Amino acid sequence: MKQFLSLFFWIVVTVSANAQQQISIFFDSNRHEVNVVELKRLTDWMNANKDSKIVAINGYTDEDGTNGFNDSLAKRRVNFIYSKIKGRVPIRDDFKTRSFGENFQQSKNKAENRKVTIYYILAKDLEREDEILGIKPKETPKIVEVVEIEPIEEETMNFPENATLEDKIGLSRKGTLIRLNDINFYLNSFAIMPTSKRAIDELIYVMNKFPKLKIEIQGHICCVDKDVKNLSTDRAKQVKRILVSEGISERRITVKGFGVSKPKFEIPEKSDYEAARNRRVEIMILEK
C-alpha cells in the first residue's frame, strides 16, 4: 500500500462476503486507460448500479517494470476509473482509494493483475451501510450531573477554642470551610511571606495524616472593589504548588478564587482586623 488520493479519507472496511460487492476492470499492459471491451463492462456496471454506493477503489499492476513506475501506473488507473464513475454512481464522502502497484498477491496470469477493483454496496443493503462497513454508532454521551457542595461556615461547626487544624479536620464533614490562619502574602502579590511556614507545614502534615482527604483551596482578598488581577486565585494556586512540591498529589487539591465576593465584613473595611478577616485562605473539605 503506497499511494493515496489526497482528496479522500480512510474508512475501515470490515464487511461480510455477502454484504459487499466488487467488480474488477482490467487493463492492457502498461496502459492506464481501458480498452473498448472493458469500457463497455464498466459502462454496463454503472448503468446497473445507479443507486448503489462505492466505498473503495483499489489499483494494481503486474510485476513488469520498476516499483516506482508500477506504483504510478496503478494510481493513474485508479484516477481513470474514478473520472468515469464520478457523478454516475454515488460515492461515500469518506471513500478511499488505494494504489498497490505490484505489491500484492500476484496471480500467475499477468493479465489478472492489471486491474482496478471497485468495492460497493448494493442499493438494497444501504440501510445497513454502517453495519456492513463495521462503523459503530456513536454513543450518546452520558450527562453527568455536577452536584455543588453546600459550604459549611467554620463558625457554625463550633470547634473547640484551641482546636488545631488536625482537630478541625477530624471533626469536619463534607463542605466544611476551615480558615488557614497565618498564611500571609506580600502586598499585591501571590508570594507567600516566610512567616507562613508554620501554617503551611501544618497543612502538609494533615494532608499526610489523612491520605483520603481532598480539599479545595479558596482564596479571598480585601480592600478593593474588584479582583482585577485575579489575585485570589493566584494565591490559592501558590499554596497548591507548595503542597504538590512536598509530595501531595495534585489530584487531591482543587483551587478557586472568590476575589471580594464573599467578605466576612463589608467593604470598605473599617479596621485592619476586618481587612485581615476578609483577606484569607480557606480550605473546603471535599472528601475525607
C-alpha atoms as a printed R data frame, in Angstrom:
    type eleno elety resid chain resno       x       y       z
1   ATOM     1    CA   MET     A     1   0.000   0.000   0.000
2   ATOM     2    CA   LYS     A     2   1.935   3.066  -1.139
3   ATOM     3    CA   GLN     A     3  -0.164   5.701  -2.894
4   ATOM     4    CA   PHE     A     4  -3.269   7.594  -1.755
5   ATOM     5    CA   LEU     A     5  -5.533  10.159  -3.389
6   ATOM     6    CA   SER     A     6  -5.267  13.159  -1.091
7   ATOM     7    CA   LEU     A     7  -8.869  14.201  -1.772
8   ATOM     8    CA   PHE     A     8 -10.307  11.404   0.324
9   ATOM     9    CA   PHE     A     9 -10.153   9.967   3.831
10  ATOM    10    CA   TRP     A    10  -9.658   6.395   5.001
11  ATOM    11    CA   ILE     A    11 -12.516   4.200   6.145
12  ATOM    12    CA   VAL     A    12 -12.130   0.786   7.690
13  ATOM    13    CA   VAL     A    13 -13.712  -1.870   5.517
14  ATOM    14    CA   THR     A    14 -14.592  -4.933   7.574
15  ATOM    15    CA   VAL     A    15 -17.578  -6.485   5.863
16  ATOM    16    CA   SER     A    16 -19.175  -9.852   5.296
17  ATOM    17    CA   ALA     A    17 -18.724 -11.565   1.941
18  ATOM    18    CA   ASN     A    18 -22.429 -11.347   1.160
19  ATOM    19    CA   ALA     A    19 -22.823  -7.650   2.009
20  ATOM    20    CA   GLN     A    20 -20.071  -6.006  -0.005
21  ATOM    21    CA   GLN     A    21 -19.889  -6.363  -3.782
22  ATOM    22    CA   GLN     A    22 -16.939  -5.861  -6.080
23  ATOM    23    CA   ILE     A    23 -16.109  -5.649  -9.754
24  ATOM    24    CA   SER     A    24 -12.662  -5.624 -11.365
25  ATOM    25    CA   ILE     A    25 -11.937  -3.734 -14.577
26  ATOM    26    CA   PHE     A    26  -8.837  -4.955 -16.454
27  ATOM    27    CA   PHE     A    27  -6.169  -3.031 -18.388
28  ATOM    28    CA   ASP     A    28  -3.764  -3.792 -21.201
29  ATOM    29    CA   SER     A    29  -0.077  -3.933 -20.339
30  ATOM    30    CA   ASN     A    30   1.431  -0.551 -19.397
31  ATOM    31    CA   ARG     A    31  -1.844   1.264 -20.112
32  ATOM    32    CA   HIS     A    32  -3.858   3.374 -17.678
33  ATOM    33    CA   GLU     A    33  -6.926   3.624 -19.943
34  ATOM    34    CA   VAL     A    34  -9.163   0.637 -20.555
35  ATOM    35    CA   ASN     A    35  -9.857  -0.865 -23.961
36  ATOM    36    CA   VAL     A    36 -13.263  -0.826 -25.641
37  ATOM    37    CA   VAL     A    37 -14.371  -4.156 -24.164
38  ATOM    38    CA   GLU     A    38 -13.572  -3.207 -20.568
39  ATOM    39    CA   LEU     A    39 -15.036   0.275 -21.004
40  ATOM    40    CA   LYS     A    40 -18.324  -1.329 -22.034
41  ATOM    41    CA   ARG     A    41 -18.191  -3.589 -18.942
42  ATOM    42    CA   LEU     A    42 -17.648  -0.523 -16.783
43  ATOM    43    CA   THR     A    43 -20.469   1.385 -18.504
44  ATOM    44    CA   ASP     A    44 -22.882  -1.537 -18.149
45  ATOM    45    CA   TRP     A    45 -21.994  -1.821 -14.460
46  ATOM    46    CA   MET     A    46 -22.591   1.907 -13.894
47  ATOM    47    CA   ASN     A    47 -25.971   1.745 -15.631
48  ATOM    48    CA   ALA     A    48 -26.977  -1.189 -13.438
49  ATOM    49    CA   ASN     A    49 -25.755   0.410 -10.188
50  ATOM    50    CA   LYS     A    50 -27.006   3.985 -10.279
51  ATOM    51    CA   ASP     A    51 -28.415   3.558  -6.757
52  ATOM    52    CA   SER     A    52 -25.536   1.571  -5.285
53  ATOM    53    CA   LYS     A    53 -22.736   3.248  -3.340
54  ATOM    54    CA   ILE     A    54 -18.975   2.959  -3.884
55  ATOM    55    CA   VAL     A    55 -16.865   2.603  -0.744
56  ATOM    56    CA   ALA     A    56 -13.374   1.979  -2.164
57  ATOM    57    CA   ILE     A    57 -11.306   1.700  -5.345
58  ATOM    58    CA   ASN     A    58  -8.025  -0.234  -5.440
59  ATOM    59    CA   GLY     A    59  -5.495  -0.167  -8.274
60  ATOM    60    CA   TYR     A    60  -2.950  -2.861  -9.237
61  ATOM    61    CA   THR     A    61  -0.322  -3.686 -11.859
62  ATOM    62    CA   ASP     A    62   1.676  -6.719 -12.892
63  ATOM    63    CA   GLU     A    63   5.340  -7.073 -11.907
64  ATOM    64    CA   ASP     A    64   6.778  -5.821 -15.213
65  ATOM    65    CA   GLY     A    65   8.630  -2.519 -14.787
66  ATOM    66    CA   THR     A    66  10.139  -0.801 -11.771
67  ATOM    67    CA   ASN     A    67   8.322  -0.409  -8.455
68  ATOM    68    CA   GLY     A    68   8.124   3.344  -8.938
69  ATOM    69    CA   PHE     A    69   6.650   3.028 -12.412
70  ATOM    70    CA   ASN     A    70   4.123   0.437 -11.284
71  ATOM    71    CA   ASP     A    71   3.036   2.498  -8.285
72  ATOM    72    CA   SER     A    72   2.451   5.475 -10.553
73  ATOM    73    CA   LEU     A    73   0.650   3.350 -13.122
74  ATOM    74    CA   ALA     A    74  -1.663   1.852 -10.505
75  ATOM    75    CA   LYS     A    75  -2.547   5.317  -9.286
76  ATOM    76    CA   ARG     A    76  -3.258   6.570 -12.823
77  ATOM    77    CA   ARG     A    77  -5.550   3.574 -13.378
78  ATOM    78    CA   VAL     A    78  -7.470   4.444 -10.226
79  ATOM    79    CA   ASN     A    79  -7.757   8.064 -11.372
80  ATOM    80    CA   PHE     A    80  -9.047   6.977 -14.764
81  ATOM    81    CA   ILE     A    81 -11.777   4.778 -13.269
82  ATOM    82    CA   TYR     A    82 -12.724   7.464 -10.780
83  ATOM    83    CA   SER     A    83 -13.081  10.032 -13.592
84  ATOM    84    CA   LYS     A    84 -15.523   7.711 -15.372
85  ATOM    85    CA   ILE     A    85 -17.738   6.862 -12.405
86  ATOM    86    CA   LYS     A    86 -17.801  10.287 -10.733
87  ATOM    87    CA   GLY     A    87 -21.340  11.627 -10.927
88  ATOM    88    CA   ARG     A    88 -22.649   8.320 -12.313
89  ATOM    89    CA   VAL     A    89 -22.658   6.172  -9.150
90  ATOM    90    CA   PRO     A    90 -22.933   7.539  -5.571
91  ATOM    91    CA   ILE     A    91 -19.685   7.525  -3.573
92  ATOM    92    CA   ARG     A    92 -19.262   7.668   0.198
93  ATOM    93    CA   ASP     A    93 -17.935  11.005   1.447
94  ATOM    94    CA   ASP     A    94 -15.111   9.178   3.212
95  ATOM    95    CA   PHE     A    95 -14.484   6.811   0.345
96  ATOM    96    CA   LYS     A    96 -10.895   5.642  -0.101
97  ATOM    97    CA   THR     A    97  -8.604   4.773  -2.966
98  ATOM    98    CA   ARG     A    98  -5.508   2.634  -2.691
99  ATOM    99    CA   SER     A    99  -2.762   2.078  -5.259
100 ATOM   100    CA   PHE     A   100  -0.886  -1.146  -4.663
101 ATOM   101    CA   GLY     A   101   1.272  -1.223  -7.788
102 ATOM   102    CA   GLU     A   102   2.765  -4.721  -7.867
103 ATOM   103    CA   ASN     A   103   2.820  -5.124  -4.075
104 ATOM   104    CA   PHE     A   104   0.006  -7.616  -3.614
105 ATOM   105    CA   GLN     A   105  -0.602 -11.333  -4.056
106 ATOM   106    CA   GLN     A   106   0.154 -11.718  -7.762
107 ATOM   107    CA   SER     A   107  -1.693 -14.171  -9.977
108 ATOM   108    CA   LYS     A   108   0.372 -16.335 -12.317
109 ATOM   109    CA   ASN     A   109  -1.752 -14.903 -15.129
110 ATOM   110    CA   LYS     A   110  -0.343 -11.383 -15.522
111 ATOM   111    CA   ALA     A   111  -3.500 -10.133 -17.223
112 ATOM   112    CA   GLU     A   112  -5.419 -10.724 -13.995
113 ATOM   113    CA   ASN     A   113  -3.044  -8.427 -12.107
114 ATOM   114    CA   ARG     A   114  -3.552  -5.376 -14.327
115 ATOM   115    CA   LYS     A   115  -6.792  -4.166 -12.812
116 ATOM   116    CA   VAL     A   116  -8.791  -1.745 -10.731
117 ATOM   117    CA   THR     A   117 -11.268  -3.231  -8.257
118 ATOM   118    CA   ILE     A   118 -14.348  -1.266  -7.230
119 ATOM   119    CA   TYR     A   119 -15.949  -2.147  -3.891
120 ATOM   120    CA   TYR     A   120 -19.551  -1.125  -3.466
121 ATOM   121    CA   ILE     A   121 -22.784  -1.717  -1.554
122 ATOM   122    CA   LEU     A   122 -25.995  -2.550  -3.358
123 ATOM   123    CA   ALA     A   123 -28.973  -0.212  -3.009
124 ATOM   124    CA   LYS     A   124 -30.950  -2.873  -1.135
125 ATOM   125    CA   ASP     A   125 -28.237  -3.067   1.542
126 ATOM   126    CA   LEU     A   126 -27.703   0.661   2.105
127 ATOM   127    CA   GLU     A   127 -29.943   0.653   5.174
128 ATOM   128    CA   ARG     A   128 -27.211  -1.436   6.796
129 ATOM   129    CA   GLU     A   129 -24.352   0.621   5.346
130 ATOM   130    CA   ASP     A   130 -22.596   1.437   8.622
131 ATOM   131    CA   GLU     A   131 -23.092  -2.091   9.913
132 ATOM   132    CA   ILE     A   132 -21.592  -3.511   6.717
133 ATOM   133    CA   LEU     A   133 -18.597  -1.214   6.964
134 ATOM   134    CA   GLY     A   134 -18.061  -2.034  10.613
135 ATOM   135    CA   ILE     A   135 -18.820   1.524  11.730
136 ATOM   136    CA   LYS     A   136 -20.286   1.504  15.204
137 ATOM   137    CA   PRO     A   137 -22.954   4.094  16.052
138 ATOM   138    CA   LYS     A   138 -21.741   6.958  18.189
139 ATOM   139    CA   GLU     A   139 -22.737   6.583  21.791
140 ATOM   140    CA   THR     A   140 -24.743   9.410  23.285
141 ATOM   141    CA   PRO     A   141 -22.505  10.971  25.905
142 ATOM   142    CA   LYS     A   142 -23.748  10.439  29.411
143 ATOM   143    CA   ILE     A   143 -24.812  13.561  31.195
144 ATOM   144    CA   VAL     A   144 -23.021  13.730  34.488
145 ATOM   145    CA   GLU     A   145 -24.867  15.838  36.989
146 ATOM   146    CA   VAL     A   146 -22.495  18.057  38.916
147 ATOM   147    CA   VAL     A   147 -23.703  18.446  42.464
148 ATOM   148    CA   GLU     A   148 -22.455  21.594  44.154
149 ATOM   149    CA   ILE     A   149 -21.171  21.043  47.666
150 ATOM   150    CA   GLU     A   150 -23.016  23.179  50.192
151 ATOM   151    CA   PRO     A   151 -20.394  25.138  52.135
152 ATOM   152    CA   ILE     A   152 -20.499  24.951  55.917
153 ATOM   153    CA   GLU     A   153 -19.031  28.047  57.541
154 ATOM   154    CA   GLU     A   154 -16.400  27.319  60.161
155 ATOM   155    CA   GLU     A   155 -18.251  29.385  62.754
156 ATOM   156    CA   THR     A   156 -21.232  27.020  62.631
157 ATOM   157    CA   MET     A   157 -19.073  23.981  63.420
158 ATOM   158    CA   ASN     A   158 -18.392  25.150  66.973
159 ATOM   159    CA   PHE     A   159 -14.879  23.745  67.039
160 ATOM   160    CA   PRO     A   160 -13.154  23.749  70.449
161 ATOM   161    CA   GLU     A   161 -11.489  27.058  71.170
162 ATOM   162    CA   ASN     A   162  -7.925  25.759  70.915
163 ATOM   163    CA   ALA     A   163  -8.563  23.173  68.187
164 ATOM   164    CA   THR     A   164  -5.650  22.544  65.852
165 ATOM   165    CA   LEU     A   165  -6.041  22.112  62.104
166 ATOM   166    CA   GLU     A   166  -5.769  18.372  62.655
167 ATOM   167    CA   ASP     A   167  -8.556  18.538  65.260
168 ATOM   168    CA   LYS     A   168 -10.778  20.529  62.920
169 ATOM   169    CA   ILE     A   169 -10.199  18.125  60.030
170 ATOM   170    CA   GLY     A   170 -11.098  15.225  62.308
171 ATOM   171    CA   LEU     A   171 -14.347  16.914  63.367
172 ATOM   172    CA   SER     A   172 -15.295  18.261  59.937
173 ATOM   173    CA   ARG     A   173 -17.633  16.878  57.325
174 ATOM   174    CA   LYS     A   174 -18.006  17.340  53.584
175 ATOM   175    CA   GLY     A   175 -18.351  21.018  52.759
176 ATOM   176    CA   THR     A   176 -16.760  22.334  55.951
177 ATOM   177    CA   LEU     A   177 -14.745  25.526  55.480
178 ATOM   178    CA   ILE     A   178 -11.635  25.943  57.622
179 ATOM   179    CA   ARG     A   179  -9.581  29.121  57.725
180 ATOM   180    CA   LEU     A   180  -5.825  28.653  57.416
181 ATOM   181    CA   ASN     A   181  -4.530  31.101  59.988
182 ATOM   182    CA   ASP     A   182  -1.257  32.946  59.498
183 ATOM   183    CA   ILE     A   183  -0.887  32.367  55.749
184 ATOM   184    CA   ASN     A   184   0.121  35.806  54.542
185 ATOM   185    CA   PHE     A   185   1.251  37.239  51.214
186 ATOM   186    CA   TYR     A   186   3.325  40.217  50.198
187 ATOM   187    CA   LEU     A   187   1.265  43.234  49.163
188 ATOM   188    CA   ASN     A   188  -0.438  42.890  45.765
189 ATOM   189    CA   SER     A   189   1.324  39.586  45.028
190 ATOM   190    CA   PHE     A   190   0.889  35.864  45.464
191 ATOM   191    CA   ALA     A   191   4.336  35.454  47.040
192 ATOM   192    CA   ILE     A   192   3.929  33.839  50.450
193 ATOM   193    CA   MET     A   193   5.698  35.501  53.363
194 ATOM   194    CA   PRO     A   194   8.219  33.416  55.380
195 ATOM   195    CA   THR     A   195   6.049  33.831  58.467
196 ATOM   196    CA   SER     A   196   3.529  31.489  56.808
197 ATOM   197    CA   LYS     A   197   5.833  28.457  57.001
198 ATOM   198    CA   ARG     A   198   4.376  27.065  60.212
199 ATOM   199    CA   ALA     A   199   0.826  27.170  58.864
200 ATOM   200    CA   ILE     A   200   1.905  25.611  55.556
201 ATOM   201    CA   ASP     A   201   3.788  22.837  57.381
202 ATOM   202    CA   GLU     A   202   0.688  22.124  59.455
203 ATOM   203    CA   LEU     A   203  -1.405  21.782  56.279
204 ATOM   204    CA   ILE     A   204   1.153  19.411  54.748
205 ATOM   205    CA   TYR     A   205   1.091  17.376  57.948
206 ATOM   206    CA   VAL     A   206  -2.690  16.915  57.955
207 ATOM   207    CA   MET     A   207  -2.722  16.071  54.229
208 ATOM   208    CA   ASN     A   208  -0.315  13.234  55.024
209 ATOM   209    CA   LYS     A   209  -2.200  12.332  58.213
210 ATOM   210    CA   PHE     A   210  -5.472  11.947  56.287
211 ATOM   211    CA   PRO     A   211  -4.471  10.256  52.981
212 ATOM   212    CA   LYS     A   212  -8.064  10.226  51.697
213 ATOM   213    CA   LEU     A   213  -8.521  13.920  52.342
214 ATOM   214    CA   LYS     A   214  -9.370  16.042  49.302
215 ATOM   215    CA   ILE     A   215  -9.637  19.787  49.603
216 ATOM   216    CA   GLU     A   216 -10.427  22.921  47.679
217 ATOM   217    CA   ILE     A   217  -8.124  25.832  48.484
218 ATOM   218    CA   GLN     A   218 -10.118  29.057  48.362
219 ATOM   219    CA   GLY     A   219  -8.562  32.481  48.088
220 ATOM   220    CA   HIS     A   220 -10.099  35.804  49.162
221 ATOM   221    CA   ILE     A   221  -8.762  39.357  49.114
222 ATOM   222    CA   CYS     A   222  -9.727  42.601  50.786
223 ATOM   223    CA   CYS     A   223  -9.802  46.339  50.473
224 ATOM   224    CA   VAL     A   224 -10.754  46.685  46.777
225 ATOM   225    CA   ASP     A   225 -13.952  46.685  44.754
226 ATOM   226    CA   LYS     A   226 -12.812  44.055  42.237
227 ATOM   227    CA   ASP     A   227 -10.107  41.403  41.921
228 ATOM   228    CA   VAL     A   228  -8.848  42.723  38.571
229 ATOM   229    CA   LYS     A   229  -5.578  40.748  38.755
230 ATOM   230    CA   ASN     A   230  -7.295  37.514  39.800
231 ATOM   231    CA   LEU     A   231  -5.014  37.645  42.835
232 ATOM   232    CA   SER     A   232  -7.264  35.464  44.990
233 ATOM   233    CA   THR     A   233  -6.951  32.558  42.542
234 ATOM   234    CA   ASP     A   234  -3.201  33.017  42.131
235 ATOM   235    CA   ARG     A   235  -2.740  32.912  45.899
236 ATOM   236    CA   ALA     A   236  -4.744  29.703  46.167
237 ATOM   237    CA   LYS     A   237  -2.683  28.207  43.317
238 ATOM   238    CA   GLN     A   238   0.543  29.166  45.075
239 ATOM   239    CA   VAL     A   239  -0.491  27.240  48.194
240 ATOM   240    CA   LYS     A   240  -1.288  24.247  46.000
241 ATOM   241    CA   ARG     A   241   2.117  24.477  44.303
242 ATOM   242    CA   ILE     A   242   3.845  24.233  47.655
243 ATOM   243    CA   LEU     A   243   1.766  21.205  48.697
244 ATOM   244    CA   VAL     A   244   2.477  19.421  45.413
245 ATOM   245    CA   SER     A   245   6.187  20.220  45.692
246 ATOM   246    CA   GLU     A   246   6.095  18.483  49.078
247 ATOM   247    CA   GLY     A   247   4.691  15.288  47.586
248 ATOM   248    CA   ILE     A   248   0.938  15.818  47.981
249 ATOM   249    CA   SER     A   249  -0.921  14.505  44.925
250 ATOM   250    CA   GLU     A   250  -2.387  17.351  42.881
251 ATOM   251    CA   ARG     A   251  -5.461  15.169  42.308
252 ATOM   252    CA   ARG     A   252  -6.363  15.782  45.938
253 ATOM   253    CA   ILE     A   253  -6.364  19.563  45.564
254 ATOM   254    CA   THR     A   254  -8.513  21.977  43.600
255 ATOM   255    CA   VAL     A   255  -8.373  25.757  43.797
256 ATOM   256    CA   LYS     A   256 -10.822  28.610  43.480
257 ATOM   257    CA   GLY     A   257 -10.548  32.357  43.874
258 ATOM   258    CA   PHE     A   258 -13.504  34.387  45.129
259 ATOM   259    CA   GLY     A   259 -11.927  37.833  44.962
260 ATOM   260    CA   VAL     A   260 -14.029  40.091  47.207
261 ATOM   261    CA   SER     A   261 -17.331  38.320  46.527
262 ATOM   262    CA   LYS     A   262 -17.540  36.616  49.940
263 ATOM   263    CA   PRO     A   263 -16.286  39.072  52.537
264 ATOM   264    CA   LYS     A   264 -16.660  38.447  56.257
265 ATOM   265    CA   PHE     A   265 -17.040  42.200  56.734
266 ATOM   266    CA   GLU     A   266 -18.484  44.844  54.454
267 ATOM   267    CA   ILE     A   267 -16.086  46.533  52.053
268 ATOM   268    CA   PRO     A   268 -14.539  49.030  52.585
269 ATOM   269    CA   GLU     A   269 -13.407  47.539  55.863
270 ATOM   270    CA   LYS     A   270 -13.480  49.742  58.948
271 ATOM   271    CA   SER     A   271 -10.326  48.342  60.557
272 ATOM   272    CA   ASP     A   272  -7.204  46.317  59.986
273 ATOM   273    CA   TYR     A   273  -8.899  43.445  61.788
274 ATOM   274    CA   GLU     A   274 -11.810  43.426  59.335
275 ATOM   275    CA   ALA     A   275  -9.420  43.637  56.386
276 ATOM   276    CA   ALA     A   276  -7.396  40.699  57.742
277 ATOM   277    CA   ARG     A   277 -10.556  38.630  58.174
278 ATOM   278    CA   ASN     A   278 -11.614  39.328  54.584
279 ATOM   279    CA   ARG     A   279  -8.098  38.703  53.259
280 ATOM   280    CA   ARG     A   280  -7.872  34.965  53.904
281 ATOM   281    CA   VAL     A   281  -7.153  31.477  52.615
282 ATOM   282    CA   GLU     A   282  -9.626  28.735  53.476
283 ATOM   283    CA   ILE     A   283  -9.927  25.071  52.633
284 ATOM   284    CA   MET     A   284 -13.181  23.292  51.900
285 ATOM   285    CA   ILE     A   285 -13.416  19.592  52.725
286 ATOM   286    CA   LEU     A   286 -14.357  17.697  49.553
287 ATOM   287    CA   GLU     A   287 -13.675  14.164  50.727
288 ATOM   288    CA   LYS     A   288 -12.224  12.745  53.901
